[in-house]
């Protein structure tokens, strides 16, 4: 079976106005020496009023301005592509400029439609994003690769292989419909060494453009892995500016340790609780489709530094407390246990929402209550009426921060829960809730979300990590 690498390059890898493209081309050349390659592109970054922003955020801002009747400056979107155009050879530059102009014309038309309709929603929003960001970037990257002597091609929206349901703005992958649309991309891959494709974007069976939620390019890479894995020996490679370390380096500066291997479970939990490793829904989709595909997180600047993610890691000799992470802006729902089942079924089937954890129940006045930790307090606020409709006496506590210790082998750590809670106390923070279960490979500590409380808790617990003894 031939080898296939699906490599995703995010916005930070592409860089501001494409500054990272030479390094991406170098990495693509290295990877395609030993493997066919599908490159999943994110939207590039640019500078707006002195701040680094993704073109996705720029377009969302422009679209909302247009819908509210405000003037907008579309040249902000054009600027990064004019810079990126410099990486295309003289021979292909005019063709690339025509592609850019055509795509941005389609995006601008969608924005103008938002002005006339006074709304920036659904297909209008998806078209504006697709034609200005990920899909356009995949076509431009294809011409850059050709300029560098790489046998490359891209896939058009007409032949798009990622088919989704009809939830336009937060869509869901449909395997059976997608596998039936694979002929074109398979033909192109057979004729070329590299294919580039936009991440984050899907299409319904009826051809309507859809988008995943933020982080959706990881899901595109996972979905392509699911679709290709029977035909190729497939690996998913997420190229970043570092491999995985034991805490967020923006929070913890000392005693960080490289994490060489993670299980699917550990990586998914880390993603849910704040570590930008891989979108947890990407791993969920791999598991739901019953496949086993190895993922690697590769440090682009030092490609020998990688973190492997697989169902069951081979090496269990490392520190069992692999990651200390945390998340702000969470909420906790307290609901009678008798009522929780219908809510959980509805969240899964109707909302297709999974960014929550069911904590240990408790009993009060002879009644058992369940607690649901939602990892996005804003989602709960937007859907509070729906959530509380399942139990009139249910309550929601907002402004909760969560610190999470992650490791499938944490049972080997002596007194880990007590040590973690002690360090929280030493930092002057109050624990509102603690949930530790061996079977779920995580310890959750809930604190009040005020200023830097989550960061202080992460730093305090991580400082104890190197001192912890384990079997």
WOPEPE-V473377 format. One record per helix or strand of 2 or more residues. SS is the DSSP state (alpha for helix, beta for strand). FROM is the first residue (numbers start at 0). TO is the last residue. If there is no record, write none. Layout:
SS|FROM|TO, SS|FROM|TO
//
This chain:
beta|2|8, alpha|10|13, alpha|20|30, beta|35|40, beta|44|47, beta|50|53, alpha|54|66, alpha|74|86, alpha|89|116, alpha|121|131, alpha|133|146, beta|151|153, alpha|156|158, beta|162|163, alpha|174|178, alpha|182|190, beta|193|197, beta|200|202, beta|208|210, alpha|215|227, beta|232|239, beta|260|262, alpha|263|271, alpha|279|287, beta|294|298, alpha|299|301, beta|305|309, beta|322|335, alpha|336|348, beta|355|363, beta|366|373, alpha|376|381, alpha|383|387, beta|394|405, alpha|409|411, alpha|415|425, beta|430|436, alpha|437|439, beta|441|447, alpha|452|464
//
